[in-house]
Amino acid sequence: MILQRLSLFGILLALFVVILGAYVRLSDAGLGCPDWPGCYGSLIVDDSQQGIHAAAESFPERPLESSKAWKEMTHRYFASALGFVILLLTYFAWRQPQLGQRGLTLSLLILVLFQGALGMWTVTLLVKPVIVMGHLLGGLSILSLLFLLLLRLSNKRLPTIKNKSVLKVLAPAALLVLVLQIALGGWTSTNYAALACPELPTCLDESWQPDVDYKEGFVLWRGLGVDYEYGVLTNQARAAIHWVHRIGAAVTTVLLTLLAFLLFRIGAKTEVKLLLGCLFSQLLLGVLNVVFSLPLPLAVAHNGVAALLLLSVVYLNFRLNSYKLS
């Protein structure tokens, strides 16, 4: 079935775009192109001497850095390709109404158009944290909906599950908490707060109650015209963000571990391995990022595994709700 194969390709492409976006952000290339959709007025990076001179004249406040510009434009090329794939999915779904996926593919199309707008605002609003965080969540939402589309088309089933009332409440709650934790991670990253608490497991002078500025750390909107590249917050405000992210990680771990325990009790061992494998890989990467001062490969991997963890919880929710339980 073409729709199934295309949705699988879309998932792989969306996952790559999410990871590539993290790489662009973490390598400080988010403003590698100060305009949108082109780069210094061109759809390709012109790093010839003439191109560099023209860029300096057009954007004197932001000289062309070829390596950063290419990273940003490569991300835009792949994101555009993903948009085209979703357009094709919508077309084929509407050609085959018997599959019942018109609503989902149309939602995907609307979401990817909004995601494009967020990408534009990321540049034009100078990597404003709330926009960058929204862009991250938008990318993960597209990935999750593409995965849901594939699950619906493949229509797989788990064996009958007992304790359905507990699992059917806990699994959506776990998904919600995980999404909030990922949003906190995006907020931490875009505010350059990943190393604000350099020690483990405490924060600032080995304290369990660090003197941090929660109010300043979670101001979502600071007006227009502020350049947020490399951050604008004090260390106490950044530490507040980081500390809350750690608390969120503890809450998420407890909830997902409980979910895994209940799944194990009813024999869903493969799903337990998938969930716990992603969860503990993510925890390990979080610790290593602090210990080794946020090396780029580990920081990018932390984003990639977060996406895989999200997909594992989406998968569990689908499998728990996709058929009539006894």
N, C-alpha and C positions, 0 to 999 in steps of 0.2 A: 504493500500500500504506500503510495507516494507521500501521503500526509504523515504517516508514521515515520518514514525514512527522513523526511524533511524536518520533522520535529526533533528527531534525534540529532541531526546535523545542527539544528538551531541551538540545542542544549549545549553541545560541545563548543559551538562558536560563542554563545553567551558566556559560558564559563571562562573561555579564553579572554573575552573582552573585559570581564570583571577583574581577572588577574592582571591583565595588561593595564587596566585603569589604575589598579593599586600600585603597579610598578611606576607608572607615570607620576602619580601623586607622591609616592614615597621617595622618588628620585628628584623631587622638586621641579618637575617639568610641566606642572599644570598650567603655567603661564608661558610655556615655551613658545606658544603662538599667541600674541596679545589680541588678535582679532578672531572673528568666527564668521563663516565656516572655513575660510582659507587661512593661510599663514603668511603674515606680512603682505597681504593682498594677492597671494597666489595659492592655487590648489596643491602645489608641491612646494617643498622647501628649496628655495633658490639660494644656495650657499656659495655661489660664485662671487667674485669680488664686486661685480656690478650689483648682484642681489643684496649683498651685505651693505653696500653703500646706499641702495634704495631703501632698505629696511631702516637704516640709521636716520634717514631723512624723514621717513613716515612715522617712526616710533623712536624718537631720540631718547626717551626715558627708559626704553627697554631694548638694548642692542640684541641683534640676532645671535643666539647660541645654537649652532647647528644641531648638536646632539640632542638638546632638549626639544627643539622644534620638531625633529624627526620622530622622537618618541610620541609627542602629542599628536602629530598628524597621522602616524601609524595607528594610534588608538582610534582616531576619527574614521579612518578608512575601514577598519574592522567593524566599528559600531555601525557605520553606514551599511556594510554588507549584512549585518544582523537585521537591520531595519528592512532590507530588501527580502530577506528570508521570511520575516514575519508577514510582509505584504503577500508573498506567495502562499504562505500558510492560510491567510485569510481568504485569498482567492479560491484555493482548492476546497476549503471548508464550506464556503458558500456555494460551490459547485456540487457539493455532496451533503445536502441537508439531512440525509438519513443518518449521518454520523453524529448529529447533535452537538457539533463543536463550533457553531457560528458565533455564539455569544462569547466564548472563551477567546477565540482568535481575534474577534473584533476588540475585545478588551486589551489584548496584547498589542494590537495595532495602535490603539489610542495611547496606551502606556509608553510605547516606544517613541511616539511623536512627542509626548511630554518629556520623555527622557532626553530627546534631542534638544528641547528647549532648556532643560536643566544644564546640559552640556554647554550651551551658549551662555547661560547666565553664570556658570562657573568661571568663564573667561571674562565676560563683561563686568561682572561684579567682583572681580579680583579675588577669586577663590574664597568667597564668603563662606564660613564654616557651615551654616545651616543649609546652604545650597549644595555644597560638596557632600555633606551627609545625606541629603535628599537624593543626590545623584547616585551615591553608593546603594541606597535602599531601592532606588528605581531599577538599577541594574540587577540586583538580587531578586526583585519582584518579577522581572522579565524572565530570569533564569528559572524561578520557581514555577511560574505559569506555563512555561514551555515544558517543564518536567511533568506538571500536572496533565498537560495535553497528551504527552506520550503515555502516561499511566492510563488515562481514559481510553486511549486508542488501543493499548495492549490489553487492558481489561483483566489484569491478573488478580488473583484472590489469595488470601491467607486461609488456612483452615479456620474452622469455627473458633471464636475466642470467647472464653469465659470472663467473668469479672468485667463485663462490658461497661457497666455504669461508671466504674472507676477509671478505666482506660479511656473511655470516650470523653471524660471530663479532663483527665490529666494530660492527654496528648495535645489538645488545643491550647491548654494553659502553658504547656512546655513550649509550644510553637510561639506563642505571644511573648513569653519571657525571653526566648532566644532572639527574636526579632529586636526587642528592646535592648538586649545586650549587644547585638551587632550594631545597632544605632549608637550606643555608647562608645563602642570601639571606633566607629567612624568619627564621632565627635572628638574622641581622644586623639586620633590621628590628624584630623584637619586643624586642630588647635595646637599641634606640636607638643602634646603632653605625654607621649609614650615613655619618655625617660624622666618625667617629673618626680617620680618616686624611684630613686636609683637602688634602693635596698629591698630585700625580700625577707619575710612577707610584710614587713612594716613599711611605713612611709614617713619621710622627713625626720631625721634624727632618731630612727628606730622606734617610732611611736605608733601605738595602735589607735591613738586619737590625735592625728596630726593637726597642727595649726594651719588650716587651709581656708581658702576663700570660696565657699560653695556658691554664694550669690553671684560673684563676678564670673565664676567658671561656667555658669549655665545661662548666661545672657544670650538668647538666640538671635536677636536682631540689634545691630549697633549702627544702623543708618547706612547711607550710601557713601561711596567715595573713599572707603578705607581699604588700603592694600593689606590683605591678610597673609600674604606670602611670608613664611617663617614665623607667623604668629604675632599676636599683639598683647597677649595676656601676661600677667606677672607669674612668677613661679608658683606662688601660693594658689593662684587660680588654676593653673595647669595641674598642680598636685591634687586639687579637689576633683578634677575630672578623672584623673588617673585612679585615685582612690575609690571613687564611686564605680569605676569600671571594674576594679578588682572585687569589690563587694558584689557587683552584678555577676561576675564570673563564679563566685562561690554559690550564689543563689541558683544560677543556671545549672551548675554542676550537680547540686543536690537534687534538683527537680528532674533532670535528665537521668541521673543515676536511679532515682526511684522509678521512673518510667521503664528503664531497662530491667530493673528487678522484677517488676510486675509482668513484663513481657517474657522474661526468663521463666517465671513460674508457670506460664501457660504454654511453654515450649517453643516460643518464637526465637530460637537461638541465633539464627542467621541475622535477624534484625537487631538483636542485642549486640552482636559482634560489630555490625555496621555502625550502630549508634555510639557504643563505647569507644570503638576505634577512632572515630572522628573526634569525639569529645576529649579523650585524653591526649590525642595528638595536638589538639588545639591548646590544651592547658600547658603541655610541654613547650610548645612554640612560644606561648606567652611568657613563660619563665625564662626561656633562653634569650628572648628578645631583650629582657631587662638585664640579664647577666652579661650578655655580650654587647650591650649598648646599641641595640637595634640595627644589626647588619641587614643590608637590603634584601638578600635572599630569604632570610628568616622572616623579615617583616612582610614580604610579599606572600610567602607560604602561609603566614598567619591569616591573611585575607582569603587565600584560596581554600584553606581547610575550613574556615568559617562558612564559606559557600557550600562546601560538601556536607558539613554538619547540618546546615539549614535544609538541604535536599533530603538528608536522611530523616529529619523530623517531618517534612512534608510527605515523604513516602509513607511513614508510619500513620500519619493522619489519614491519608488516602486509603490505606489498607484496612484501617479500623472502621471506615465509614462507607466503603464502596459496595457493601453487600449487606443483606439482612442477617443479623446475628441471631442465633438461637437462644 
